[in-house]
Amino acid sequence: MPNTLIVGTGSYLPSRVIDGSHFQDSTFYDDNNEPILKPNDEVIAKFVEITEIERRRYIEDNQVNSDIAAIAAQRAIEDAQIDKETLDYIISATNFGDVDLHGQQSFMPSLSALVKNKLAIKNPRCVNYDMIFGCPGWIEALNLADILIKSGKAKTILVVGSETLSRVTDPYDRNKMIFADGAGAVVVKATDDETVGILNSNTLCFNGDEIEYLENSPSLNLEADQNKKYIRMRGRKIYEFALTQVPAAMKQTIDQAGIGIEDIDKILLHQANAKMDHAIIARLFKLYGQSTYDEKVAPMTIQDLGNSSVATVPTMLDLIKKGQFDGHELKDNSYLLFASVGAGMNINAIVYKMP
């Protein structure tokens, strides 16, 4: 049975760097639809203390999601040194599709079709799929690519994760400071070497009461247009859920791959909230009986790039691979763990071995 190997990576970081001063003139409301009366500098400082997010990236006004997805995809194709016409599939992970300056979402044509168009791929046998799966979307798209390759239906697949969350946040919600824009992509190919590439994966979907933890809702300001919906996050619920479910899923994925936590060189965890991410990693190591861990095992980009949803893991992978992430590198024959949690609530993880 063939295995799935990452042969090229690419990413796009928007040029607009947004720091705390960008929100200084905002009017914030709480979850009870009441104005927050604390000074904004105090609200912003508390936000940084909890999330560690000091900066994030936003796209330019003349860009949309498919634009930045295509840039990251082109870079991955060039890095893989393949002919783009040989791609069997393009799988694009997204939650909102193309979003214009007014927050209007569009999925027609699909984001993956738009990416194919902007890459100028002519091959009609290159099939495009969108993966809408919350923040774990890119990892799930990689899972789908692995299934297609192992089934023999594909040999070469482009897997993209991109989002422009700056356009779907409530201007009155302080949580808008979490979200960011960005794109990351990989090209995967079939390999006959079963000792490298994707060795094991797990996906869990909790869709009961958890369905309300992250959803689209009207503005917190009841005097604003209540017909327009924005991303709404119930942070405490998500935090409690993630700490209960994500480390166990990560451990199961590692165990089923036949390795131990000591074998993992890098954990590329979705960058949602630094406090939550630190706690998830600490809980994972605790499940293995370890009270401490080397923080270099779990790189963090959220402090400077914010939460770009499906783009965070492939972007981090590309930055490390290209030597653009100080203090981190990908070693030959090392094991990586990809993991994410997000709207649904959905969780997934992949154990990947470098060639």
C-alpha positions as a printed Julia matrix, in Angstrom:
355×3 Matrix{Float64}:
   0.0    0.0     0.0
   1.44   3.43   -0.9
   2.09   6.0     1.77
   1.66   9.78    1.68
   4.76  11.99    1.65
   4.91  15.79    1.8
   7.19  16.87   -1.06
   6.62  20.63   -1.1
   5.38  23.4     1.2
   4.34  27.02    0.76
   2.71  29.79    2.75
   1.56  33.38    2.5
   1.74  35.89    5.34
  -0.24  39.08    4.62
   1.88  42.22    4.71
  -0.4   44.19    7.07
   0.86  43.77   10.64
  -1.89  44.63   13.13
  -0.87  45.37   16.72
  -2.9   46.38   19.77
  -3.08  50.02   18.76
  -5.4   49.02   15.9
  -8.15  48.3    18.46
  -7.62  51.35   20.66
 -10.73  53.11   19.33
 -12.98  50.03   19.39
 -16.17  49.81   21.41
 -16.34  46.41   23.11
 -19.41  44.6    24.41
 -19.53  41.55   26.69
 -21.49  38.32   26.21
 -24.47  39.89   27.98
 -24.64  42.57   25.28
 -23.46  45.26   27.7
 -20.7   47.77   26.89
 -17.36  47.01   28.53
 -16.57  50.13   30.53
 -12.9   49.4    31.2
 -10.41  51.54   29.26
  -9.42  49.89   25.98
  -5.73  49.81   26.83
  -6.66  47.72   29.89
  -8.86  45.38   27.8
  -6.09  44.96   25.21
  -3.42  44.35   27.85
  -5.56  41.66   29.53
  -6.18  40.04   26.16
  -2.42  39.83   25.48
  -1.82  38.43   28.96
  -4.28  35.57   28.36
  -3.64  34.77   24.68
  -0.06  36.11   24.19
  -1.24  37.52   20.86
   0.5   40.86   20.35
   0.3   41.03   16.55
  -1.63  39.43   13.74
  -1.77  39.69    9.93
  -4.62  41.05    7.78
  -4.95  40.89    4.0
  -5.13  43.99    1.8
  -8.5   45.42    0.77
  -8.01  44.23   -2.81
  -7.41  40.6    -1.8
  -9.73  37.69   -1.06
  -9.18  34.25    0.4
  -8.67  32.47   -2.93
  -5.94  34.98   -3.85
  -3.76  34.17   -0.86
  -4.58  30.45   -1.12
  -3.32  30.45   -4.71
  -0.09  32.21   -3.7
   0.66  29.64   -0.99
  -0.3   26.83   -3.38
   1.98  28.13   -6.15
   4.86  28.27   -3.69
   4.22  24.69   -2.6
   4.11  23.52   -6.23
   7.39  25.28   -6.98
   8.97  23.81   -3.84
   7.81  20.32   -4.88
   9.23  20.86   -8.37
   6.25  19.22  -10.04
   4.2   20.01  -13.12
   0.95  21.51  -11.8
  -0.95  19.69  -14.56
  -0.07  16.36  -12.89
  -2.12  17.16   -9.78
  -4.93  14.65   -9.3
  -6.77  16.66   -6.63
  -6.83  20.09   -5.03
  -8.31  20.07   -1.53
  -8.87  23.51    0.01
  -9.64  23.82    3.7
 -11.7   26.9     4.6
 -14.65  27.87    6.77
 -15.91  31.0     5.04
 -14.77  30.74    1.41
 -14.11  34.04   -0.33
 -15.25  36.98    1.83
 -15.53  40.52    0.48
 -14.97  43.79    2.35
 -18.61  43.78    3.48
 -18.34  40.32    5.05
 -20.32  38.6     2.28
 -19.27  34.95    2.06
 -19.12  33.04   -1.21
 -18.75  29.33   -1.95
 -19.78  29.48   -5.6
 -17.57  28.69   -7.32
 -15.94  26.67   -4.54
 -12.69  27.94   -3.09
 -10.78  24.96   -4.47
 -12.17  25.65   -7.97
 -11.05  29.28   -7.68
  -7.58  28.18   -6.54
  -7.34  25.85   -9.55
  -8.43  28.7   -11.82
  -5.91  31.13  -10.36
  -3.14  28.54  -10.75
  -4.2   28.29  -14.42
  -4.44  24.48  -14.25
  -6.1   23.21  -17.42
  -6.35  19.49  -16.64
 -10.08  18.63  -16.21
  -9.11  15.44  -14.38
  -7.66  17.53  -11.57
 -10.61  17.35   -9.16
 -11.26  20.1    -6.63
 -12.78  19.63   -3.17
 -13.49  22.08   -0.34
 -12.97  20.87    3.22
 -15.19  22.71    5.71
 -14.31  21.23    9.09
 -13.56  24.1    11.47
  -9.98  24.92   12.38
  -8.96  21.24   11.98
  -9.85  21.56    8.28
  -6.32  21.47    6.87
  -5.33  18.4     8.88
  -8.57  16.72    7.81
  -7.84  17.66    4.19
  -4.44  16.0     4.62
  -6.27  12.95    6.01
  -8.49  12.89    2.93
  -5.44  13.15    0.67
  -3.9   10.2     2.52
  -7.07   8.13    1.99
  -7.12   8.95   -1.73
  -3.46   8.04   -2.12
  -3.72   4.81   -0.11
  -6.78   3.8    -2.14
  -4.79   4.19   -5.36
  -7.06   6.93   -6.71
  -4.35   9.6    -6.65
  -0.61  10.02   -6.78
  -0.19  13.76   -6.37
  -2.44  16.13   -4.38
  -2.34  19.8    -3.41
  -3.67  20.47    0.11
  -4.34  24.13    0.99
  -5.52  25.84    4.16
  -6.47  29.52    3.97
  -8.72  31.96    5.78
  -9.5   35.67    6.06
 -11.02  35.82    9.53
 -10.5   39.58    9.8
 -13.61  39.94    7.62
 -15.94  37.75    9.66
 -15.4   39.15   13.15
 -17.88  41.28   15.11
 -16.39  44.79   15.45
 -17.85  44.94   18.99
 -16.41  41.61   20.19
 -13.02  41.73   21.96
 -12.38  38.19   20.69
 -11.89  39.74   17.27
  -8.32  40.38   18.41
  -7.64  36.63   18.29
  -8.31  36.15   14.6
  -6.03  36.66   11.62
  -5.55  35.96    7.91
  -3.12  33.64    6.17
  -2.57  30.66    3.89
  -0.46  27.53    3.89
  -0.19  24.62    1.47
   1.58  21.33    0.81
   1.98  19.01   -2.13
   1.82  15.33   -1.22
   2.81  12.37   -3.36
   2.48   8.61   -3.15
   5.58   6.75   -1.99
   6.27   3.02   -1.81
   8.29   3.54    1.37
   5.82   2.7     4.15
   8.27   3.79    6.87
   7.92   7.51    6.09
   5.1   10.0     5.57
   1.71   9.72    7.29
   1.93   6.79    9.71
  -1.31   7.2    11.65
  -4.24   9.57   12.06
  -7.32  10.06   14.21
 -10.45  12.17   13.84
 -13.12  12.69   16.48
 -16.32  14.71   16.06
 -18.26  15.91   19.11
 -21.45  17.41   17.69
 -23.84  17.48   20.64
 -23.94  20.48   22.95
 -20.44  21.25   21.63
 -22.0   22.47   18.38
 -22.62  25.85   20.03
 -19.08  26.43   21.29
 -18.03  28.12   18.04
 -20.64  29.37   15.62
 -21.94  32.33   13.66
 -24.04  34.82   15.66
 -25.31  38.42   15.42
 -23.32  41.32   16.83
 -22.97  41.68   20.59
 -24.14  45.25   20.12
 -27.92  44.95   19.92
 -28.13  48.33   18.2
 -26.01  47.05   15.32
 -27.49  45.14   12.37
 -28.71  41.85   13.89
 -29.22  40.24   10.49
 -25.5   40.04    9.87
 -23.63  37.17   11.51
 -20.06  36.94   12.78
 -17.82  34.26   14.24
 -18.68  33.81   17.92
 -16.48  31.87   20.32
 -17.39  30.62   23.79
 -13.85  30.64   25.07
 -14.32  29.0    28.47
 -16.33  26.12   27.0
 -13.75  25.55   24.27
 -10.89  25.67   26.77
 -12.48  23.09   29.06
 -13.4   20.84   26.13
  -9.95  21.05   24.55
  -8.1   20.17   27.76
 -10.37  17.18   28.32
 -10.4   15.75   24.79
  -7.42  16.9    22.72
  -4.47  15.48   24.72
  -6.13  12.06   24.87
  -6.69  12.07   21.1
  -3.07  13.1    20.51
  -1.8   10.32   22.8
  -3.94   7.73   21.07
  -2.56   8.78   17.7
   1.03   8.52   18.95
   0.41   5.16   20.61
  -1.28   3.69   17.55
   1.73   4.73   15.46
   3.83   2.47   17.66
   6.04   5.21   19.07
   6.32   7.17   22.31
   6.2   10.83   23.26
  10.0   10.82   23.47
  10.14  10.07   19.74
   8.19  13.19   18.75
  10.53  15.94   17.56
   7.89  18.61   16.86
   4.24  19.04   17.79
   2.58  21.4    15.31
  -0.59  22.28   17.2
  -3.23  24.61   15.8
  -2.48  28.08   17.18
  -5.78  29.02   18.81
  -4.83  30.66   22.09
  -1.39  30.43   23.67
  -2.75  29.71   27.15
  -4.84  26.84   25.81
  -2.05  25.48   23.61
   0.44  25.47   26.49
  -2.11  23.65   28.65
  -2.86  21.04   25.95
   0.83  20.19   25.5
   1.42  20.05   29.26
  -1.61  17.73   29.67
  -0.32  15.48   26.85
   3.05  15.04   28.55
   1.3   14.48   31.86
  -0.56  11.55   30.27
   2.87  10.03   29.69
   3.86  10.62   33.29
   6.02  13.68   32.56
   5.51  16.86   34.57
   7.74  19.02   32.35
   8.74  19.2    28.69
  11.11  21.09   26.43
   9.05  23.94   24.97
  11.02  23.69   21.72
   8.98  20.59   20.92
   5.9   22.78   20.4
   6.65  25.87   18.25
   4.35  28.87   18.69
   3.47  31.43   16.03
   0.31  32.85   17.57
   2.15  35.7    19.35
   3.02  37.31   16.01
   0.59  35.78   13.51
  -2.62  35.34   15.51
  -5.16  32.59   14.84
  -5.55  32.06   11.09
  -7.6   28.87   11.58
  -6.87  26.25    8.9
  -3.73  28.11    7.81
  -1.82  27.9    11.08
  -0.39  24.37   10.91
   0.7   24.37    7.22
   2.13  27.89    7.64
   4.16  26.8    10.65
   5.37  23.71    8.78
   6.5   25.82    5.83
   8.28  28.41    7.97
  10.25  25.7     9.79
  11.04  23.8     6.59
  12.29  26.96    4.87
  14.5   27.96    7.83
  12.35  31.02    8.58
  11.44  30.04   12.16
  14.37  30.8    14.46
  15.37  27.94   16.73
  13.46  25.26   14.84
  14.33  22.82   12.08
  13.0   19.59   10.59
  15.42  16.72   11.08
  15.72  13.7     8.8
  13.79  10.64   10.05
  12.15  12.66   12.85
   8.53  12.32   13.9
   6.04  15.2    13.74
   2.62  15.38   15.35
  -0.02  17.59   13.71
  -3.11  18.3    15.83
  -6.09  20.66   15.93
  -9.42  21.36   17.57
 -12.18  23.64   16.33
 -15.79  24.33   15.41
 -17.99  21.3    15.47
 -16.39  20.51   17.86
 -13.93  18.45   15.84
 -10.5   17.12   16.79
  -7.85  15.43   14.66
  -4.2   14.42   14.76
  -1.58  12.93   12.45
   1.76  11.28   13.15
   4.14  12.02   10.29
   7.7   10.76    9.79
  10.2   12.83    7.85
  12.14  10.96    5.13
